[in-house]
Amino acid sequence: MSDRPTLPPEMDPMRLLSEMRMPMLDVEALAAAQRRNLEALSAANRVALEGAQAVARRHMEILQQSMSEMTDAVRGASTSADPQDRAAKQADLVKATYEKAVTNMKELADLIQKSNAEALTVLNKRFSEAMDEVRGLVAKKDG
């Protein structure tokens, strides 16, 4: 007689393990999916960086243009000797400057939004592909 306890056949660990259907992972498919995920992230980052660079370039152009316009406007406003005429020119200058600033801000915001949308499109496409891959793996396992 053995000192080891005996388990009923339905509790035999070896039998239970052999009957368990553990899904086998396709390591290559998993690695390929992760590689595609990283490629998509890299592409989205590249798009975002290019967008940020475009915004920075346009912002610099706007600054240079604004400085040039401001210099010309100050010259033009200082030539008038009449105080009322000078005040009217200054009011027009303030109004035009404000309108230009709002237009420039909208343009920069649109550039940022476009860049973000492009980067998000890359990520959404990869997410959709990944979900299709998961469905394919599940279907393959069931089939």
C-alpha positions as CSV (number, residue, x, y, z in Angstrom):
1,M,0.0,0.0,0.0
2,S,1.3,3.4,-1.0
3,D,1.4,6.5,1.3
4,R,0.4,8.7,-1.6
5,P,-3.2,9.7,-1.7
6,T,-5.1,8.4,-4.7
7,L,-7.4,10.7,-6.6
8,P,-10.6,9.5,-8.3
9,P,-10.1,9.3,-12.1
10,E,-12.1,12.4,-12.8
11,M,-9.6,14.4,-10.6
12,D,-6.4,13.0,-12.1
13,P,-4.3,16.0,-13.0
14,M,-2.5,14.4,-15.9
15,R,-5.8,13.4,-17.5
16,L,-7.3,16.9,-16.9
17,L,-4.3,18.5,-18.5
18,S,-4.3,16.2,-21.5
19,E,-8.0,16.9,-22.0
20,M,-7.6,20.7,-21.7
21,R,-7.6,22.4,-25.1
22,M,-5.1,25.2,-24.7
23,P,-5.0,27.4,-27.7
24,M,-1.7,27.3,-29.4
25,L,-0.3,30.8,-30.0
26,D,1.0,31.5,-33.5
27,V,4.1,33.3,-32.3
28,E,5.1,34.3,-35.8
29,A,1.6,35.9,-36.5
30,L,1.8,37.6,-33.1
31,A,5.3,39.0,-33.8
32,A,4.2,40.1,-37.3
33,A,1.1,41.9,-35.8
34,Q,3.3,43.7,-33.3
35,R,5.7,44.7,-36.0
36,R,2.8,46.1,-38.0
37,N,1.6,47.9,-34.9
38,L,5.0,49.5,-34.4
39,E,5.2,50.5,-38.1
40,A,1.7,52.1,-37.8
41,L,2.8,54.1,-34.7
42,S,6.0,55.1,-36.4
43,A,4.0,56.3,-39.5
44,A,1.6,58.2,-37.3
45,N,4.4,59.9,-35.5
46,R,6.1,60.8,-38.8
47,V,2.8,62.4,-40.0
48,A,2.4,64.2,-36.7
49,L,6.0,65.5,-36.9
50,E,5.6,66.6,-40.5
51,G,2.4,68.4,-39.4
52,A,4.2,70.1,-36.5
53,Q,7.0,71.2,-38.8
54,A,4.5,72.6,-41.3
55,V,2.8,74.5,-38.5
56,A,6.1,75.9,-37.2
57,R,7.1,77.0,-40.8
58,R,3.8,78.7,-41.4
59,H,4.0,80.3,-38.0
60,M,7.4,81.7,-38.8
61,E,6.1,83.0,-42.2
62,I,3.2,84.7,-40.4
63,L,5.6,86.3,-37.9
64,Q,7.9,87.7,-40.6
65,Q,4.9,89.0,-42.6
66,S,3.4,90.6,-39.5
67,M,6.7,92.3,-38.6
68,S,7.0,93.7,-42.1
69,E,3.4,94.9,-42.2
70,M,3.8,96.5,-38.7
71,T,6.9,98.3,-39.8
72,D,5.1,99.7,-42.9
73,A,2.0,100.6,-40.9
74,V,4.0,102.5,-38.3
75,R,5.8,104.4,-41.0
76,G,2.5,105.2,-42.7
77,A,0.8,106.3,-39.4
78,S,3.7,108.6,-38.4
79,T,3.7,110.6,-41.6
80,S,0.4,112.3,-40.8
81,A,0.6,115.6,-38.9
82,D,-3.2,115.8,-38.2
83,P,-4.0,114.1,-34.8
84,Q,-7.4,113.0,-35.9
85,D,-6.0,111.5,-39.1
86,R,-3.3,109.7,-37.1
87,A,-5.9,108.4,-34.6
88,A,-8.1,107.1,-37.5
89,K,-5.1,105.4,-39.1
90,Q,-4.1,103.8,-35.8
91,A,-7.7,102.5,-35.3
92,D,-7.7,101.1,-38.8
93,L,-4.4,99.5,-38.1
94,V,-5.6,97.9,-34.9
95,K,-8.7,96.6,-36.6
96,A,-6.7,95.2,-39.6
97,T,-4.1,93.6,-37.3
98,Y,-6.8,92.0,-35.1
99,E,-8.6,90.5,-38.2
100,K,-5.3,89.3,-39.6
101,A,-4.4,87.7,-36.3
102,V,-7.7,85.8,-36.1
103,T,-7.3,84.6,-39.7
104,N,-3.8,83.4,-39.0
105,M,-4.8,81.6,-35.8
106,K,-7.6,79.9,-37.7
107,E,-5.2,78.8,-40.4
108,L,-2.7,77.4,-37.9
109,A,-5.6,75.6,-36.0
110,D,-6.7,74.1,-39.3
111,L,-3.2,72.9,-40.1
112,I,-2.9,71.3,-36.7
113,Q,-6.3,69.6,-37.0
114,K,-5.5,68.3,-40.5
115,S,-2.2,66.9,-39.2
116,N,-3.9,65.2,-36.2
117,A,-6.6,63.8,-38.4
118,E,-4.0,62.3,-40.8
119,A,-2.1,60.7,-37.9
120,L,-5.3,59.3,-36.4
121,T,-6.3,57.9,-39.8
122,V,-3.1,55.9,-39.9
123,L,-3.7,54.5,-36.4
124,N,-7.4,53.8,-37.0
125,K,-6.5,51.9,-40.2
126,R,-4.0,49.7,-38.3
127,F,-6.6,49.1,-35.5
128,S,-9.1,48.0,-38.0
129,E,-6.5,45.6,-39.6
130,A,-5.6,44.3,-36.2
131,M,-9.2,43.5,-35.4
132,D,-9.6,41.7,-38.8
133,E,-6.4,39.7,-37.9
134,V,-7.9,38.7,-34.5
135,R,-11.1,37.6,-36.2
136,G,-9.1,35.6,-38.7
137,L,-7.1,33.9,-35.9
138,V,-10.3,33.0,-34.0
139,A,-11.9,31.7,-37.2
140,K,-8.8,29.6,-38.0
141,K,-8.8,28.2,-34.4
142,D,-12.5,27.3,-34.6
143,G,-12.3,25.9,-38.1
